[in-house]
């Protein structure tokens, strides 16, 4: 069960957010209903056997331009360094995590949370282009908020999206984020 939060707990930038709706994110089994079907969406560390699939997904200019941390083109060395460094930082610092987004055992995207410069917790996510429009981003963002809370983060959560990516803004609004302004990056 999630702790109860009050208005002002969630933020998103870039367009930037603030409030937490009191509701369950996923049921106890990580299952969600989408279009009348049960969908199992799980956030879990990306194992080495999925590094190449992860690389193929992020080696896409349509994904790279929407993030602040993924270059284009991407090689396997970048993926290994990113995922292994983030796993080490999670173990040592405990204030960040990076996960693969899996649906039915298939890697469909990535999600992470990390401390921001303002002592907030920033979340980020991407869905592989071949999986867009299936509701995965919303469920993954909900699960990511839950993960950050379960890992003990109780402060404000923030997120950003590119102005030319309004779909990501709608995802954030659906899960309780509210626009509080714009930033320039």
C-alpha positions in Angstrom: 0.0 0.0 0.0 1.3 3.5 -0.9 1.6 6.1 1.8 -1.0 9.0 1.6 0.3 12.1 -0.1 -1.1 15.6 -0.3 -1.3 18.2 -3.1 2.2 19.3 -3.9 3.9 15.9 -4.0 4.3 15.5 -7.8 5.8 17.9 -10.3 6.6 18.0 -14.0 8.8 20.3 -15.8 9.5 21.0 -19.4 6.5 21.3 -19.0 7.0 20.6 -14.6 4.3 19.0 -12.1 2.7 19.1 -8.6 0.2 16.9 -6.9 -0.5 13.3 -6.0 -3.9 11.7 -6.5 -4.6 9.1 -3.8 -5.3 6.0 -5.8 -3.7 2.6 -6.3 -1.2 2.5 -9.1 -1.2 -1.2 -10.0 -2.9 -4.0 -8.1 -0.7 -6.3 -5.9 0.1 -8.5 -8.9 1.3 -5.7 -11.2 -1.6 -6.3 -13.5 -3.6 -3.6 -15.3 -6.7 -3.7 -17.5 -6.2 -2.1 -21.0 -9.0 -2.3 -23.6 -10.7 -5.2 -21.8 -7.6 -7.3 -21.6 -5.3 -8.0 -18.7 -1.8 -6.7 -19.3 1.1 -7.6 -17.1 3.6 -4.7 -17.1 6.7 -5.1 -14.9 9.6 -2.9 -14.1 12.8 -4.9 -13.5 16.5 -4.5 -14.0 17.6 -5.2 -17.6 19.6 -8.4 -17.7 22.7 -8.6 -19.9 20.9 -10.8 -22.4 18.5 -7.9 -23.1 21.2 -5.2 -23.6 21.2 -5.5 -27.4 17.3 -5.2 -27.5 17.6 -2.2 -25.2 20.3 -0.7 -27.5 18.1 -1.2 -30.6 15.2 0.5 -28.9 17.1 3.6 -27.8 19.2 3.8 -31.0 16.3 5.7 -32.5 16.4 9.5 -33.2 12.8 9.8 -32.2 13.6 8.5 -28.7 17.0 10.1 -28.3 15.7 13.7 -29.1 13.0 13.3 -26.4 15.5 12.5 -23.6 18.2 14.5 -21.9 20.6 11.5 -21.5 20.5 9.3 -24.7 22.7 10.3 -27.6 22.3 9.2 -31.2 23.6 6.9 -32.5 24.0 4.5 -29.6 26.4 1.6 -29.4 26.3 -1.4 -27.1 29.2 0.0 -25.0 27.0 3.0 -24.1 24.2 0.6 -23.0 26.5 -1.5 -20.9 28.1 1.5 -19.2 24.7 3.2 -18.6 22.9 0.2 -17.1 25.8 -1.2 -15.1 26.8 2.2 -13.7 23.2 2.9 -12.7 22.9 -0.5 -11.0 26.1 0.2 -9.1 24.8 3.7 -8.1 21.5 2.2 -6.9 23.3 -0.3 -4.7 25.7 2.2 -3.3 23.5 5.3 -3.0 20.0 3.9 -2.9 18.4 7.1 -4.3 18.1 6.1 -8.0 17.0 3.1 -10.1 16.8 2.2 -13.7 14.5 -0.5 -14.9 13.4 -2.1 -18.1 9.7 -2.0 -18.9 8.5 -5.5 -19.7 5.1 -6.6 -21.0 4.4 -10.3 -21.3 8.2 -10.9 -20.9 9.1 -8.6 -23.8 11.3 -5.5 -23.2 9.2 -2.5 -24.4 11.0 0.4 -22.9 13.0 1.9 -20.0 12.2 3.8 -16.8 14.3 5.5 -14.2 14.2 7.8 -11.2 17.1 9.9 -9.8 17.6 12.9 -7.5 17.2 16.3 -9.1 19.3 19.4 -8.4 16.5 20.8 -6.2 16.4 17.7 -3.9 13.4 16.3 -5.7 13.1 12.9 -7.3 12.9 13.1 -11.1 11.3 10.3 -13.1 11.8 9.5 -16.8 10.7 6.8 -19.2 10.7 5.8 -22.8 8.8 3.3 -24.8 10.3 1.7 -28.0 8.6 3.2 -31.0 7.1 -0.1 -32.2 5.2 -0.2 -28.9 3.8 3.4 -28.9 0.1 3.8 -28.5 -0.6 0.7 -26.4 -0.9 2.4 -23.0 2.4 1.2 -21.8 3.9 4.6 -21.0 1.0 5.4 -18.6 1.3 2.1 -16.7 5.1 2.3 -16.6 5.0 5.9 -15.3 2.5 4.8 -12.6 4.7 1.8 -11.7 7.8 4.1 -11.6 6.1 6.5 -9.1 5.2 3.5 -7.0 8.8 2.2 -7.2 10.3 5.5 -6.0 7.8 5.6 -3.1 8.5 2.0 -2.2 12.2 2.7 -2.2 11.5 5.4 0.4 11.4 8.6 -1.5 8.7 10.8 0.2 9.4 14.2 -1.3 8.2 15.9 -4.5 8.4 14.0 -7.8 9.2 15.8 -11.0 9.2 14.9 -14.6 9.9 16.6 -17.9 8.8 16.2 -21.5 9.8 17.9 -24.7 7.3 20.5 -26.0 6.9 18.5 -29.2 6.0 15.4 -27.3 2.5 16.2 -25.9 1.7 12.5 -25.6 4.2 12.3 -22.7 2.6 15.3 -21.1 -0.8 13.5 -21.3 0.8 10.4 -19.7 2.0 12.6 -16.8 -1.3 14.3 -16.4 -3.2 11.0 -16.4 -1.1 9.8 -13.4 -1.6 13.0 -11.4 1.1 15.3 -12.4 0.2 19.0 -13.1 2.0 21.5 -15.3 3.7 24.2 -13.2 5.8 25.8 -15.9 8.3 25.5 -18.7 12.1 25.2 -18.6 14.7 25.6 -21.3 17.3 22.9 -21.8 
